[in-house]
Amino acid sequence: MLRRLALIGVFLPLSVHAGESPVENWLLKTDMWGNTAYQSLTLSQDGNVLSGTFDGDKLVGTRQGNRLDFTVTDSDQATYRLKATVDGAGMVGIADDPDTNAPGKRVTHAFTGKRLPARPTGSPKVYTFTPKDYANEFSATRAPVLTVWPGDSIHTRTIDSGGVDEKGNTVALFGNPQVGPFYVMSAEPGDTLAVHIKRLRLNRDYADSLDSIVGPALGQSLAGKAQELGKPVRWKLDLARGLAAPMSASPALASYSVPVRPMLGGMAVAPGFGSPAMSTGDTGRSGGNMDFNQVVEGNTVYLPVYQPGALLYFGDAHALQGDGETSQYALETSMDVEITVDVIHGKTVPMPRVESPTQIMALGQAGSIDEATRAATTGLIKWLAQDYGLTLSESAQVLGSSVHYAVANLAGRSVGVAASLDKALLSQLVKPARP
């Protein structure tokens, strides 16, 4: 049953018809030798008889008052026996499981559970969330700050990478603090979370950066001179005109200004069971400090789900960033954010994807440009196979004629490369009948 430690989910309440008992939906936390596994439980009751699912597998059992006793059988016909006591919206119990390392032996694990809320009636909601604190890890163990449902929108505020808010106050530890996590009901491991970026608005009149050039972008002939770099640069943000300019500009830059393009440098879901929490300065298959300047208003970010509820984080507001974030810091600032979340059930993506009105983009992140390029190319090929039905040969022809590459990030402990294709060209594809 512990495929489920990688494939565990949360289920929405089912519809209830006359004569049927409502389905209870629970999220369980099982102590696996000091490590927490998150698992889903759905229960239906007919008299004292229980049915439902645990961690995706069917269960049968009984309920006597507030005491539950049920058995789960997985696809390999292994059995798991759980006993629990329910107290309102809480549950405590003991799981009697097979010892996966010793056939015939069994082990016990303590677990707790909480009842998940029912979806509010009516149309999707817009939730306004005011952060009280911020996260410096993308973690499955941090308590969700808000529960939302597919189709719902979240309106909130993010702060800059140094922990400074829109009023200029330090409210969090430096290192790309994130808002979240947001628990998205019905999101299960193996699904894909779609984050539609509806609105990004700057909410203060300055941003901070450096006069630096990161090592991967700098030739050896300039290395000596570059030791003088790394000084802070403050930028004036003209919110009315949508422009940014250095505040203490040299004569050569006295008339220099650039149009802002607000973006989110960080966005991720929690890593799966067995994976440690990830620093908000790092990246991985679950997203992270991607610093990709296409995570902007009007685009959609797709992330693979590894935990029940996905546990979405985002932050690290940038007023503007060139490809690669070559100055180590972009124009770091704060902003108002509105997103809408959706869940694509039964479909997983191997790495973060971004879709704009005109392009699809696969983001590869690795320890070197070469590896990141391979990852991005592989991700785009898998996208073409998954959504467009192309063979490897057909994908090679499309990429060879039309792929674009962009260096997303050079400033982190890993680097990022984005491989993209124009949707206008993809609209010409005809998916053939396949055996």
Secondary structure by P-SEA (a helix, b strand, c coil): cccccccccccccccccccccbbbbbbbbbbcccbbbbbbbbbbbcccbbbbbcccbbbbbccccccccccccccccbbbbbbbcccccbbbbcccccccccccbbbbbbbbbbbbbccccccbbbbbbbbccccccccccccccccccccbbbbbcccccccccccccccccccccccccbbbccccccbbbbbbbcbbbbcccbbbbbcccccccccccccccccccbbbbbbbbccccccccccccccccccbbbbbbbbbccccccccccccccccccccccccccccccccccbbbbbbbcccccbbbbbbccccccccccccccccbbbbbbbbbbbbcccccccbbbbcccbbbbbbbcccaaaaaaaaaaaaaaaaaacccccaaaaaaaaacbbbbbbccccccbbbbbbbbbccccccccccccc
